[in-house]
Amino acid sequence: MSSSTPAPWWRTAAVYQVLPRSFADGGGDGVGDLAGLRARLPYLAELGVDAVWVTPWYPSPMVDNGYDVADYRDVDAVLGGLGQAEAFVQEAHALGLRVLVDIVPNHTSDAHAWFRAALAGDARARARYLFRPGRGEGGALPPNDWESCFGGPSWTRTTDADGRPGEWYLHSFAPEQPDLDWRNPEVRAEFVDVLRFWFDRGVDGFRVDVAHGLVKEAGLPDALGRDRRTEEHPGWDQDEVHEVYREWREVADSYDPPRVFVAEAWVARPERLPLYLRSDELHMAFEFEPLHVTWREGPWRRVVERGLATAALTGAPSAWALTNHDVVRQVTRYARTQWPERGSNESERARWGTEEPDLALGRTRARAAALLTTALPGLVYVYEGEELGLEEVEDIPTERRLDPIHTRSGGRDPGRDGSRVPLPWSGDRPPYGFSPPGAPEPWLPQPPGWGPLTAAAQEQDPDSTLALYRCALGLRHELMAGPLVWHEAPDGVLAFARGTTVVWVNFGPDDVPLPAGRRVVLASGPAPDGVLPVDTAAWLVPDEEGSR
């Protein structure tokens, strides 16, 4: 690419993640939908994002929030159907917004026509999945020792037509999500066709769910005895998966303009991630460490350095995110004691802390983190409600929880529902404008006390989190140019420059004086008299550039 050729949009974009069932309810049934999303597109354009990523909108039994897909070439009727999706894409494009959608290639729903045919005895359909005989007497034991990501074994036994126990099928997640066999050429051909179906309708790209999955090690050997920190699980990150993505990249590059992919790829060894980002494979991969890193200067610097090193090695841009639909919202993560190398002293999956969260502190830190990540080279992803400073809803009643993680853990793990609660738009009580008047209660309960956090309330406050996000996203393309250069700074301060703009983030323990010859163009909180308080970030420009 010559210096005179503008970089592709996706290399520096701000992308807003939409969970459609929780964004806005246009139909009045308590469930968000595409009509609601279409009505709120001007809000997203005003926020300053460049693209919208929509999590799975396909027909689904909703065992796993839509990641159990029954039909890849349609849109769930609850969300409005295919016509609403096509109108959404057109209207987003008219506002200058690109559209990314999820593709879920590792598994289907057990309601998918292929799997139903497989259970009915169709040998050709059965060969598209991973059915295997069991071990032990009468095949009573699972074919191997793999465990589901949602808890329990990765295998479920079928029942034959005569009522006798049959073979087992693999599911890396819930039993209702059977894994596909990506060594079957029919599976590969099917997804190439699915890509074209959506690209032909104007979709600009895909977020690839479980991109490190798909192909399993030949023979499906046991995983017991492998070091999870250094060795690939036989169900993940197999070399043959790259053949799939090279084929997909050819499809994406055949369009004008070329379509793009962002990978959700978890790998045991960091040196494996660049393999997904070669020039003929996927365009970018999420940086996942910011979702878990403790609020401390040293760990954050290491996270940024590792991300930039991967970008330098591969040429792919870093894709930064502070939260998504699978993790605790950052306001709550930062509201509790920050342990040396993790954001929590709980297990990695655990959601509830024993410590009462200080949400005011959490929001202060979350605002600073937003200025940090929006200043970094590459892309920034914003999860719906993040721009409002929403916290995790931790007290959802057990009977209202829907996440299979909660069910399969026997209730020990509360699951991910707390980060998926419908957004508050206006008013001082539920449903906060999420649904029109007279609609049923939203599909997940909203908490009391969100009135000051609604979009309408924050519109009136120039110091609100919404105002901060709008300003940061509006200024980042103007102020953040060129590579990141680290600067010397007082203890506890992360400092770097992007061109003539300098970014300081004060992780503490003390307030610090800001550098001379510069003035604050944007700060995450009050920064009076040239001092940067603890848990505050600031963007600084030379005095002659003026202030905002």
For each residue, the residues with C-beta under 8 A, 3 or more apart:
1: 5 7
2: 5
3:
4:
5: 1 2
6:
7: 1 11 12
8: 11 257 258 260
9: 12 13 50 51 98
10: 13 51 98 205 260 283 284 317 379
11: 7 8 317 378 379
12: 7 9 317 378 379 477
13: 9 10 49 50 51 98 379 380
14: 48 49 50 51 374 379 380 381 382 473 476
15: 49 50 51 52 53 100 379 380 381 382
16: 44 47 49 51 52 53 381 382 384
17: 53 55 321 324 325 381 382 383 384
18: 23 37 52 53 54 55 384
19: 22 23 32 55 65 325 384 420
20: 23 32 33 34 36 37 54 55 57 79
21: 31 32 33 65 66 78 79 420 422 443
22: 19 32 384 420 421 422 423 443 444
23: 18 19 20 32 36 37 40 384 422 423
24: 32 33 36 37 39 40 423 425 434
25: 28 29 30 31 32 33 36 422 431 434 435 436 439 442
26: 33 34 35 36 37 38 39 80 436
27: 31 33 35 36 80
28: 25 435 436 438 439
29: 25 33 78 435 439 440
30: 25 431 435 439 440 441 442 443
31: 21 25 27 78 79 442 443
32: 19 20 21 22 23 24 25 36 37 79 422 434
33: 20 21 24 25 26 27 29 36 37 78 79 80 84
34: 20 26 37 38 57 75 79 80 84 85 87 88
35: 26 27 38 39 80 84
36: 20 23 24 25 26 27 32 33 39 40
37: 18 20 23 24 26 32 33 34 40 41 54 88
38: 26 34 35 41 84 87 88 91
39: 24 26 35 36
40: 23 24 36 37 43 44
41: 37 38 44 45 88 91 92 95 97
42: 45 46 95
43: 40 46 47 455
44: 16 40 41 47 49 52 95 97
45: 41 42 49 95 96 97
46: 42 43 470
47: 16 43 44 382 387 466 469 470 473
48: 14 469 470 472 473 474
49: 13 14 15 16 44 45 52 97 382 473
50: 9 13 14 15 96 97 98
51: 9 10 13 14 15 16 97 98 99 100 204
52: 15 16 18 44 49 92 97 98 99 100
53: 15 16 17 18 100 101 102 207 262 381
54: 18 20 37 57 99 100 101 102
55: 17 18 19 20 65 66 102 325
56: 60 65 66 67 69 101 102 104 209
57: 20 34 54 66 75 76 79 85 101 102
58: 66 69 70 71 72 74 75 76 104
59: 69 70 71 74 75 76 77
60: 56 63 66 67 68 69 70 76 109 111
61: 68 70 109 110 111 176
62: 65 66 68 402
63: 60 68 109 174 176 177 404
64: 67 68 173 174 176 177 403 404
65: 19 21 55 56 62 325 402 403 416 420
66: 21 55 56 57 58 60 62 69 76 102
67: 56 60 64 102 104 173 177 209
68: 60 61 62 63 64 107 108 109 110 111 174 176 177
69: 56 58 59 60 66 72 104 108 109 112
70: 58 59 60 61 108 109 111 112 113
71: 58 59 74 112 113
72: 58 69 103 190 191 194 197
73: 194 197
74: 58 59 71 81 82
75: 34 57 58 59 79 80 81 82 84 85
76: 57 58 59 60 66 79 81
77: 59 80 81
78: 21 29 31 33
79: 20 21 31 32 33 34 57 75 76 84 85
80: 26 27 33 34 35 75 77 83 84 85
81: 74 75 76 77 84 85
82: 74 75 85 86
83: 80 86 87
84: 33 34 35 38 75 79 80 81 87 88
85: 34 57 75 79 80 81 82 88 89 201
86: 82 83 89 90 201 202
87: 34 38 83 84 90 91
88: 34 37 38 41 84 85 91 92 99
89: 85 86 92 93 99 201 202 203
90: 86 87 93 94 202
91: 38 41 87 88 94 95
92: 41 52 88 89 95 97 98 99
93: 89 90 96 97 98 99 202
94: 90 91
95: 41 42 44 45 91 92
96: 45 50 93
97: 41 44 45 49 50 51 52 92 93
98: 9 10 13 50 51 52 92 93 204 205
99: 51 52 54 88 89 92 93 202 203 204
100: 15 51 52 53 54 203 204 205 206 207 260 262
101: 53 54 56 57 198 203 206 207
102: 53 54 55 56 57 66 67 206 207 209
103: 72 191 194 195 206 207 208 209
104: 56 58 67 69 107 108 209 210
105: 180 182 191 208 209 210 213 214 244
106: 172 179 180 209 210 213 214
107: 68 104 171 172 173 177 178 179 180 210
108: 68 69 70 104 112 114 115 177 178 180
109: 60 61 63 68 69 70 112 115 176 177
110: 61 68 115 116 175 176 177 178
111: 60 61 68 70 115 116 176
112: 69 70 71 108 109 115 116
113: 70 71 116 117
114: 108 117 118 125 128 129
115: 108 109 110 111 112 118 119 125 129 178
116: 110 111 112 113 119 120
117: 113 114 120 122 125 126
118: 114 115 122 125 126 128 129 131 169
119: 115 116 158
120: 116 117
121: 126 161
122: 117 118 125 126
123: 126 127
124: 127 128 186
125: 114 115 117 118 122 128 129
126: 117 118 121 122 123 129 131
127: 123 124 181 184 186
128: 114 118 124 125 180 181 184 186 187
129: 114 115 118 125 126 169 170 178 179 180 181
130: 169 170 178 179 180 181 216 220
131: 118 126 158 167 168 169
132: 143 155 167 168 169 170 220
133: 139 143 167 168
134: 138 139 140 141 142 143 155 157 167 168
135: 139 141 142 143
136: 139 140 141
137: 140
138: 134 165
139: 133 134 135 136 165 167 168
140: 134 136 137 165
141: 134 135 136
142: 134 135 145 146 153 154 155 157 168
143: 132 133 134 135 155 168 170 220
144: 155 220 221 222 223
145: 142 222 223 224
146: 142 153 154 155 170 172 220 222 223 233 234 235
147: 151 152 153 154 223
148: 151 152 153 154 171 172 173 174 408
149: 172 173
150: 173 174 404 405 408
151: 147 148 405 408 409 413
152: 147 148 408
153: 142 146 147 148 156
154: 142 146 147 148 170 171 172 235
155: 132 134 142 143 144 146 168 169 170 171
156: 153 168 169 171 175
157: 134 142 165 166 167 168
158: 119 131 165 166 167 168 169
159: 163 164 165 166
160: 163 164 165 166
161: 121
162:
163: 159 160
164: 159 160
165: 138 139 140 157 158 159 160
166: 157 158 159 160
167: 131 132 133 134 139 157 158
168: 131 132 133 134 139 142 143 155 156 157 158
169: 118 129 130 131 132 155 156 158 178 179
170: 129 130 132 143 146 154 155 178 179 216 220 235
171: 107 148 154 155 156 174 175 176 177 178 179
172: 106 107 146 148 149 154 177 179 210 213 235
173: 64 67 107 148 149 150 177 404
174: 63 64 68 148 150 171 177 404 408
175: 110 156 171 178
176: 61 63 64 68 109 110 111 171
177: 63 64 67 68 107 108 109 110 171 172 173 174
178: 107 108 110 115 129 130 169 170 171 175
179: 106 107 129 130 169 170 171 172 213 216
180: 105 106 107 108 128 129 130 184 187 214
181: 127 128 129 130 184 187
182: 105 187 188 214 215 216 240 241 244
183: 215 240
184: 127 128 180 181 187 188
185: 188 189
186: 124 127 128 189 190
187: 128 180 181 182 184 190 191
188: 182 184 185 191 192 244 247
189: 185 186 192 193
190: 72 186 187 193 194
191: 72 103 105 187 188 194 195 244 248
192: 188 189 195 196 247 248 251
193: 189 190 196 197
194: 72 73 103 190 191 197 198
195: 103 191 192 198 199 206 248 251 252 259
196: 192 193 199 200 251
197: 72 73 193 194 200 201
198: 101 194 195 201 203 206
199: 195 196 202 203 251 252 255 259
200: 196 197
201: 85 86 89 197 198
202: 86 89 90 93 99 199
203: 89 99 100 101 198 199 206 259
204: 51 98 99 100 259 260
205: 10 98 100 252 259 260 261 262 283
206: 100 101 102 103 195 198 203 259 260 261 262
207: 53 100 101 102 103 261 262 264
208: 103 105 211 261 262 263 264 265 282
209: 56 67 102 103 104 105 106 264
210: 104 105 106 107 172 213 214 264
211: 208 214 241 245 263 264 265 276 282 285
212: 236 237 241 263 264 265 266 267 276
213: 105 106 172 179 210 235 236 241
214: 105 106 180 182 210 211 238 241 244
215: 182 183 238 240 241 244
216: 130 170 179 182 220 234 235 238
217: 220 221 234 235 238
218:
219:
220: 130 132 143 144 146 170 216 217 234 235
221: 144 217 234
222: 144 145 146 225 234
223: 144 145 146 147 226 233 234 235
224: 145
225: 222
226: 223 231 232 233 234
227: 230 231
228: 231 233 268
229: 268
230: 227 268 269
231: 226 227 228 268
232: 226 236 237 238 267 268 269 272
233: 146 223 226 228 236 237 268
234: 146 216 217 220 221 222 223 226 238
235: 146 154 170 172 213 216 217 220 223
236: 212 213 232 233 266 267 268
237: 212 232 233 241 265 267 268 272
238: 214 215 216 217 232 234 241
239: 242
240: 182 183 215 243 244
241: 182 211 212 213 214 215 237 238 244 245
242: 239 245 246 275 276 278 281
243: 240 246 247
244: 105 182 188 191 214 215 240 241 247 248
245: 211 241 242 248 249 261 276 281 282
246: 242 243 249 250 280 281
247: 188 192 243 244 250 251
248: 191 192 195 244 245 251 252 261 281 282
249: 245 246 252 253 261 280 281 282
250: 246 247 253 254 280
251: 192 195 196 199 247 248 254 255 259
252: 195 199 205 248 249 255 258 259 260 261
253: 249 250 258
254: 250 251 258
255: 199 251 252 258 259
256:
257: 8
258: 8 252 253 254 255
259: 195 199 203 204 205 206 251 252 255
260: 8 10 100 204 205 206 252 283 284
261: 205 206 207 208 245 248 249 252 282 283 284
262: 53 100 205 206 207 208 282 283 284 285 286 319
263: 208 211 212 276 277 282 284 285 286
264: 207 208 209 210 211 212 285 286
265: 208 211 212 237 273 276 282 285 286
266: 212 236 288
267: 212 232 236 237 270 272 273
268: 228 229 230 231 232 233 236 237 272
269: 230 232 272
270: 267 273 306 310
271: 274
272: 232 237 267 268 269 275
273: 265 267 270 276 277 285 310
274: 271 277 278 310 313 314
275: 242 272 278 281
276: 211 212 242 245 263 265 273 281 282 285
277: 263 273 274 281 282 283 284 285 310 314 315 316
278: 242 274 275 281 314
279: 315
280: 246 249 250
281: 242 245 246 248 249 275 276 277 278
282: 208 211 245 248 249 261 262 263 265 276 277 285 316
283: 10 205 260 261 262 277 316
284: 10 260 261 262 263 277 316 317 318 319 378 379
285: 211 262 263 264 265 273 276 277 282 316 319
286: 262 263 264 265 319 321 381
287: 290 303 307 318 319 320 321
288: 266 291 292
289: 292 293 303 306 307
290: 287 293 303 320 321 322 369 373
291: 288 321 322 323 324 327
292: 288 289 327 342 343 348
293: 289 290 299 300 303 342 343
294: 299 338 339 340 341 342 343
295: 300 334 338 343 365 369 507 535
296: 299 300 338 340 507
297: 300 301 492 493 494 505 507
298: 301 302
299: 293 294 296 302 303 340 341
300: 293 295 296 297 303 304 372 494 505 507
301: 297 298 304 305 486 494
302: 298 299 305 306
303: 287 289 290 293 299 300 306 307
304: 300 301 307 308 376 484 494
305: 301 302 308 309
306: 270 289 302 303 309 310
307: 287 289 303 304 310 311 318 320 376 378
308: 304 305 311 312 318 377 484
309: 305 306 312 313
310: 270 273 274 277 306 307 313 314 316 318
311: 307 308 314 315 316 317 318 377 378
312: 308 309
313: 274 309 310
314: 274 277 278 310 311
315: 277 279 311
316: 277 282 283 284 285 310 311
317: 10 11 12 284 311 377 378 379
318: 284 287 307 308 310 311 376 377 378 379
319: 262 284 285 286 287 378 379 381
320: 287 290 307 373 376 378 379 380 381
321: 17 286 287 290 291 324 373 380 381 382 383
322: 290 291 330 366 369 370 373 383 386
323: 291 327 328 329 330 383 386 419
324: 17 291 321 327 381 383 419
325: 17 19 55 65 383 416 419 420
326: 416 419
327: 291 292 323 324 333 416 419
328: 323 332 333 351 392 418 419
329: 323 332 333 383 385 386 390 391 392 418 419
330: 322 323 333 334 362 365 366 369 386
331: 334 335 359 362 363 366 389 390 391 392
332: 328 329 335 336 357 359 362 391 392 394
333: 327 328 329 330 336 343 344 362 392
334: 295 330 331 338 343 361 362 365 366 369
335: 331 332 357 358 359 361 362 363 365 391
336: 332 333 343 344 353 355 357 358 362
337: 345 355
338: 294 295 296 334 343
339: 294 342 343 344 345
340: 294 296 299
341: 294 299
342: 292 293 294 339 345 348
343: 292 293 294 295 333 334 336 338 339
344: 333 336 339 350 353
345: 337 339 342
346: 350 352 353
347: 350
348: 292 342
349: 405 413
350: 344 346 347 353 413
351: 328 392 394 413 414 415 416 418
352: 346 394 414
353: 336 344 346 350 357
354:
355: 336 337
356:
357: 332 335 336 353 362 391
358: 335 336 361 362
359: 331 332 335 362 363 391
360: 363 364
361: 334 335 358 364 365 535
362: 330 331 332 333 334 335 336 357 358 359 365 366 391
363: 331 335 359 360 366 367 389 391 465
364: 360 361 367 368 524 525 535 536
365: 295 330 334 335 361 362 368 369 535
366: 322 330 331 334 362 363 369 370 386 389 465
367: 363 364 370 371 389 465 468 524 525 537
368: 364 365 371 372 505 506 524 525 535 536 537
369: 290 295 322 330 334 365 366 372 373 537
370: 322 366 367 373 374 386 468 469 472 524 537
371: 367 368 374 375 468 472 503 505 522 523 524 537 538 539
372: 300 368 369 375 376 494 503 505 537
373: 290 320 321 322 369 370 376 380
374: 14 370 371 380 472 473 476 480
375: 371 372 476 480 496 498 501 503 539
376: 304 307 318 320 372 373 380 480 484
377: 308 311 317 318 480 483 484 498
378: 11 12 284 307 311 317 318 319 320
379: 10 11 12 13 14 15 284 317 318 319 320
380: 13 14 15 320 321 373 374 376 476
381: 14 15 16 17 53 286 319 320 321 324
382: 14 15 16 17 47 49 321 386 387 469 473
383: 17 321 322 323 324 325 329 386 419
384: 16 17 18 19 22 23 423
385: 329 388 390 423
386: 322 323 329 330 366 370 382 383 389 390 469
387: 47 382 465 466 469 470
388: 385 423 424 453 454 455 458 465 466
389: 331 363 366 367 386 453 464 465
390: 329 331 385 386 421 423 424 450 453
391: 329 331 332 335 357 359 362 363
392: 328 329 331 332 333 351 418 419
393: 396 417 418 419 421 444 445 446 447
394: 332 351 352 414 418
395: 447
396: 393 400 401 414 417 418 421 444 445
397: 400 401 445
398: 401 406 411
399:
400: 396 397 417 444 445
401: 396 397 398 406 407 414 415 417
402: 62 65 406 415 417 444
403: 64 65 406 407 414 415 416 417
404: 63 64 150 173 174 407 408 415
405: 150 151 349 408 409 413 415 416
406: 398 401 402 403 409 411 413 414 415 417
407: 401 403 404 411 415
408: 148 150 151 152 174 404 405
409: 151 405 406 412 413 415
410:
411: 398 406 407 414
412: 409
413: 151 349 350 351 405 406 409
414: 351 352 394 396 401 403 406 411 417 418
415: 351 401 402 403 404 405 406 407 409 418
416: 65 325 326 327 351 403 405 419 420
417: 393 396 400 401 402 403 406 414 420 421 444
418: 328 329 351 392 393 394 396 414 415 421
419: 323 324 325 326 327 328 329 383 392 393 416
420: 19 21 22 65 325 416 417 444
421: 22 390 393 396 417 418 442 444 445 446 447
422: 21 22 23 25 32 431 434 442 443 444 446
423: 22 23 24 384 385 388 390 432 434 455
424: 388 390 427 432 433 434 446 450 451 453 454 455
425: 24 432 433 434 454 455 456
426: 432 433 454 455 456 457
427: 424 431 432 433 451 454 456
428: 432 451
429: 432 448 451
430: 434 441 442 445 446 448 450
431: 25 30 422 427 434 435 439 441 442 446
432: 423 424 425 426 427 428 429 446 450 451 454
433: 424 425 426 427 454 456
434: 24 25 32 422 423 424 425 430 431 442 446
435: 25 28 29 30 431 439 440 442
436: 25 26 28 439
437:
438: 28
439: 25 28 29 30 431 435 436
440: 29 30 435
441: 30 430 431 445
442: 25 30 31 421 422 430 431 434 435 445 446
443: 21 22 30 31 422
444: 22 393 396 400 402 417 420 421 422
445: 393 396 397 400 421 430 441 442
446: 393 421 422 424 430 431 432 434 442 450
447: 393 395 421 450
448: 429 430
449: 452
450: 390 424 430 432 446 447 453 454
451: 424 427 428 429 432 454 457
452: 449 457
453: 388 389 390 424 450 457 458
454: 388 424 425 426 427 432 433 450 451 457 458
455: 43 388 423 424 425 426 458 459 466
456: 425 426 427 433 459 460
457: 426 451 452 453 454 460 461 464
458: 388 453 454 455 461 464 465 466 467
459: 455 456 464 466
460: 456 457
461: 457 458 464 466 467
462: 467
463: 467 468
464: 389 457 458 459 461 467 468
465: 363 366 367 387 388 389 458 468 469
466: 47 387 388 455 458 459 461 469 470
467: 458 461 462 463 464 470 471
468: 367 370 371 463 464 465 471 472 522 524
469: 47 48 370 382 386 387 465 466 472 473
470: 46 47 48 387 466 467 473 474
471: 467 468 474 475 522 548
472: 48 370 371 374 468 469 475 476 522
473: 14 47 48 49 374 382 469 470 476
474: 48 470 471 478
475: 471 472 478 479 480 521 522 539 548
476: 14 374 375 380 472 473 479 480
477: 12 480
478: 474 475
479: 475 476 498 499 501 521 539 541
480: 374 375 376 377 475 476 477 498 499 501
481: 498 499
482: 498 499
483: 377 498
484: 304 308 376 377 496 497 498
485: 496 497 498
486: 301 495 496
487: 495 496 497 502
488: 495
489: 493 494 495 504 512
490: 493 512
491:
492: 297 506 507 508 509 510 512
493: 297 489 490 504 505 506 507 512 532
494: 297 300 301 304 372 489 503 504 505 507
495: 486 487 488 489 502 503 504 505
496: 375 484 485 486 487 502 503
497: 484 485 487 500 501 502 503
498: 375 377 479 480 481 482 483 484 485 501 503
499: 479 480 481 482
500: 497 541 542 545
501: 375 479 480 497 498 521 539 540 541
502: 487 495 496 497 515 518 539 540 541
503: 371 372 375 494 495 496 497 498 537 538 539 540
504: 489 493 494 495 512 514 515 532 537 538 540
505: 297 300 368 371 372 493 494 495 536 537
506: 368 492 493 511 512 532 533 534 535 536 537
507: 295 296 297 300 492 493 494 534 535
508: 492 534 535
509: 492 534
510: 492 534
511: 506 531 532 533 534
512: 489 490 492 493 504 506 531 532
513: 530 531 532
514: 504 518 520 527 530 531 532 538 540
515: 502 504 518 540
516:
517: 542 543
518: 502 514 515 540 541 542 543
519: 540 541 543 545 546 547
520: 514 523 527 538 539 540 547
521: 475 479 501 539 540 541 545 547 548
522: 371 468 471 472 475 538 539 548
523: 371 520 526 527 532 536 537 538 539
524: 364 367 368 370 371 468 536 537 538
525: 364 367 368 533 535 536
526: 523 533 536
527: 514 520 523 530 531 532 533 536 538
528: 531
529:
530: 513 514 527
531: 511 512 513 514 527 528
532: 493 504 506 511 512 513 514 523 527 536 538
533: 506 511 525 526 527 536
534: 506 507 508 509 510 511
535: 295 361 364 365 368 506 507 508 525
536: 364 368 505 506 523 524 525 526 527 532 533
537: 367 368 369 370 371 372 503 504 505 506 523 524
538: 371 503 504 514 520 522 523 524 527 532
539: 371 375 475 479 501 502 503 520 521 522 523
540: 501 502 503 504 514 515 518 519 520 521
541: 479 500 501 502 518 519 521 545 546 547
542: 500 517 518 545
543: 517 518 519
544:
545: 500 519 521 541 542
546: 519 541
547: 519 520 521 541
548: 471 475 521 522
